[in-house]
Amino acid sequence: MKNTMETIRQKLLEVFPPETIISGRIWLILVEKALGPDNALTAEQLGVLSGVEDDRWQTVTRGTLRRLVRTTGLPIVGGSRGYYVATSPQQLRERADSLRRRAREVERRAEALDQTADQLQEALAN
């Protein structure tokens, strides 16, 4: 298992070298300490490890992670236990499926709010 994780770590660093990535420090921390869901780090832990020393760790860390994922395609996954680097396509697909389910639920809630707004508007008009 250790050799497999080390191989994955090396491949990730070859494909996504930290020096070519803005916020490469957070990427390097994730690759070194958070390979796979069992090693997930919270935003606070990442903030501390990356040197954010004040109350901005949450905003800085989460914002940086969002930018990294959206702009570089890094295999970073965020979940209820924290952030980690996916070590398999399956982990990425599972998270993508989870996000799609969440998006459908948010859309259902938005539709319910629109219906309630229509009912309220109708009631206020009478």
LOVOTOR-380949 format. One line per 2 residues: number of its first residue (from 1); their letters; for each residue x, y, z of C-alpha. Coordinates in nm, 3 decimals. Each point is the difference from the previous one (the first is absolute). Layout:
# residues N
NUM> a> X,Y,Z | ...
***
This chain:
# residues 126
1> mk> 0.000,0.000,0.000 | 0.277,0.245,0.089
3> nt> 0.174,-0.055,-0.334 | -0.329,0.055,-0.182
5> me> -0.063,0.327,0.184 | 0.357,0.114,-0.062
7> ti> -0.039,-0.080,-0.370 | -0.325,0.198,-0.012
9> rq> 0.166,0.290,0.183 | 0.290,0.004,-0.248
11> kl> -0.230,-0.017,-0.302 | -0.216,0.284,0.133
13> le> 0.303,0.219,0.054 | 0.125,-0.079,-0.351
15> vf> -0.332,0.088,-0.161 | -0.071,0.299,0.224
17> pp> 0.336,0.142,0.121 | -0.062,0.238,0.291
19> et> 0.233,0.266,-0.135 | -0.225,0.041,-0.307
21> ii> -0.314,0.052,0.205 | -0.106,0.315,0.178
23> sg> -0.049,-0.109,0.361 | 0.232,-0.291,-0.063
25> ri> 0.070,-0.013,0.373 | -0.351,-0.122,0.079
27> wl> 0.021,-0.251,-0.286 | 0.331,-0.130,0.133
29> il> -0.145,-0.033,0.351 | -0.296,-0.195,-0.136
31> ve> 0.220,-0.233,-0.205 | 0.230,-0.060,0.295
33> ka> -0.260,-0.040,0.275 | -0.346,-0.056,-0.147
35> lg> 0.008,-0.277,-0.258 | -0.336,-0.175,0.002
37> pd> -0.313,0.062,0.210 | 0.141,-0.165,0.312
39> na> 0.265,0.274,0.019 | -0.226,0.300,-0.061
41> lt> 0.103,0.331,0.158 | -0.243,0.265,0.116
43> ae> 0.020,0.356,-0.132 | 0.135,0.104,0.339
45> ql> 0.275,-0.263,-0.009 | 0.097,0.108,-0.351
47> gv> 0.002,0.363,0.108 | 0.231,-0.072,0.291
49> ls> 0.231,-0.222,-0.209 | 0.021,0.262,-0.276
51> gv> 0.085,0.280,0.241 | -0.324,0.197,0.022
53> ed> 0.033,0.119,0.358 | -0.313,0.201,0.065
55> dr> -0.374,-0.045,-0.025 | 0.016,0.017,-0.378
57> wq> 0.091,-0.370,-0.032 | -0.356,-0.100,-0.092
59> tv> -0.049,0.260,-0.272 | 0.353,-0.023,-0.137
61> tr> 0.019,-0.380,0.000 | -0.345,-0.069,-0.143
63> gt> 0.036,0.273,-0.261 | 0.340,-0.132,-0.104
65> lr> -0.132,-0.356,-0.027 | -0.296,0.110,-0.212
67> rl> 0.232,0.188,-0.235 | 0.243,-0.292,-0.022
69> vr> -0.273,-0.246,-0.093 | -0.174,0.229,-0.249
71> tt> 0.307,0.137,-0.176 | 0.247,-0.289,0.003
73> gl> -0.209,-0.316,0.002 | 0.191,-0.132,0.300
75> pi> -0.161,-0.316,0.142 | -0.092,0.168,0.330
77> vg> -0.316,-0.122,0.165 | -0.184,0.171,0.283
79> gs> -0.241,-0.183,0.222 | -0.143,-0.012,0.348
81> rg> 0.334,-0.115,0.145 | 0.213,0.257,-0.178
83> yy> 0.206,0.029,-0.316 | 0.213,-0.268,-0.160
85> va> 0.167,-0.096,-0.325 | -0.190,-0.271,-0.184
87> ts> 0.212,-0.304,-0.066 | -0.234,-0.168,-0.247
89> pq> -0.244,0.096,-0.274 | -0.271,-0.169,0.207
91> ql> 0.047,0.249,0.286 | -0.038,0.289,-0.242
93> re> -0.309,-0.152,-0.162 | -0.160,-0.069,0.338
95> ra> 0.049,0.363,0.102 | -0.132,0.123,-0.336
97> ds> -0.311,-0.217,0.049 | -0.043,0.139,0.350
99> lr> 0.022,0.356,-0.130 | -0.257,-0.076,-0.269
101> rr> -0.241,-0.140,0.261 | 0.054,0.311,0.209
103> ar> -0.061,0.224,-0.301 | -0.331,-0.178,-0.071
105> ev> -0.107,0.047,0.362 | 0.090,0.370,-0.010
107> er> -0.202,0.036,-0.322 | -0.302,-0.168,0.167
109> ra> 0.026,0.242,0.293 | 0.023,0.296,-0.237
111> ea> -0.312,-0.118,-0.185 | -0.187,-0.036,0.330
113> ld> 0.099,0.356,0.096 | -0.121,0.130,-0.337
115> qt> -0.334,-0.175,0.050 | -0.032,0.144,0.349
117> ad> 0.086,0.348,-0.133 | -0.272,-0.036,-0.266
119> ql> -0.253,-0.107,0.263 | 0.099,0.288,0.227
121> qe> -0.021,0.250,-0.285 | -0.345,-0.130,-0.092
123> al> -0.118,0.015,0.360 | 0.127,0.357,0.042
125> an> -0.168,0.108,-0.323 | -0.344,-0.110,0.122
***
